Amino acid sequence: MITLLTAGSQNTSGVWKREGTITNKDGREQEGRLKGEALLYSRCTQAPDSMGQRYTLFFTAREGREDDLRWALHDRKISPDLRDPDTKQTALHLAAAKGRVECVRLLIDAGAKRNVQEKDGLTPLHLSVYHGHVKCVKLLIEHGADVNCTSRFGSTPLHQAAYFGHCDSAEVLLAASALVNVEEAWGQTPLFLAAQRAHSDVVKLLLKYGAFVNQTDKAHYKTGLHVACEAQSVACVQYLLDAGADPNVQAEEGRTPLHIVLRGEESGPLTQLLIEYGARCDILDDSGNSAETILQSLVTRYGNGPNMEMFGSYQQLLELFWESQGKPKSLKRLCRLSIRKLLSPCSLDLVNSLSIPSCLKMYILHVVDNRDNIDMMVSN
């Protein structure tokens, strides 16, 4: 560990040196590193204002130089809350963003403000979650960081964890009472963002903590199921449907999840899933198109072209549509769909408390022969 210079001599190149200079294998001094130390030392001791102190504090926190940071905080008595005049960041922001756990600890012990916000309203906790540094996340929360602090655009650390797929950080935040259904400026919840980015492990976790499965955003009136279908994530769609997501809710331009999946490459398995959970093929969007008419146009388009494989897959889906509409549903399936419709998504778990056979519970909850397959997809 190279510490800050507190004494030494200057060589002919003007670089500060201390006793016991480190050399590389061929005996030459590591001049670049020493120049950095010299600059650090000179700025800290010679600057007429706080600029040199701020540079020293930020450099040591960002680079994880614990001994140097300790020296700056305790020997030089530099305030841990100095802020960059442009970004409004503090040393704690930098250390948290870089995952410098011990530097974060030193700054906290020196009295650094845990919930200080930079120019966009991001706290050190936001940044540690954003970069996936779960150890820093835990440390900040243990020392009073606000898990529900919002940025300039209303996002919380849980929004960050959901969007970037940091499931471990999300679990720490939720265990610390992070609000699971909080909306940012565009009305998007953590569940919406996780589904949009196809982070099925985060979707599963958020649902476990009570995320509202049918909540829509403000801009396009989409639910998590809409954006999961756009992302073509079979696992996310399955988790959402299991939790009671409405497969017939209409978003912007009247589109249902079924309208959306027919435009994607995973239209086959997603279409089958949606129909199994009660998706209707006859709902019209604002242009007057049902899922069936869209599919018929796709069959016509690819039936007259060279891509017969695509034609075959769409033809199979069209036959599935006809079967689902023309063939009466079994009484068993009608009962299952009715029970799921009557129960709110938050009440589906009550099925487990009923005095009925476990196989019937599994059937009502739509997890027969599906859950193991989903877990396998997630692990892969």
ABEGO torsion letter per residue (X at the ends): XBBBBABEBBBAAGBBBBBGBBBBAAGBBBAAAAAAAAAAAAAAAABABAAAAAAAAAAAAAAGBAAAAAAAAAAAGBBAABBBAAAGBBAAAAAAAAGBAAAAAAAAAAGBBAABBBAAGBBAAAAAAAAGBAAAAAAAAAAGBBAABBBAAGBBAAAAAAAAGBAAAAAAAAAAGBBAABBBAAGBBAAAAAAAAGBAAAAAAAAAAGBBAABBBAAAGBBAAAAAAAAGBAAAAAAAAAAGBBAABBBBGGBBAAAAAAABAAAAAAAAAAAAAGBBAABBBAAGBBAAAAAAAAAAAAAABABAAAAAAAAAAAAAAAAAAABBBBAAAAAAAAAAAABBAAAAAAAAABBBBAAAAAAAAGABGAAAAAAAAAAX
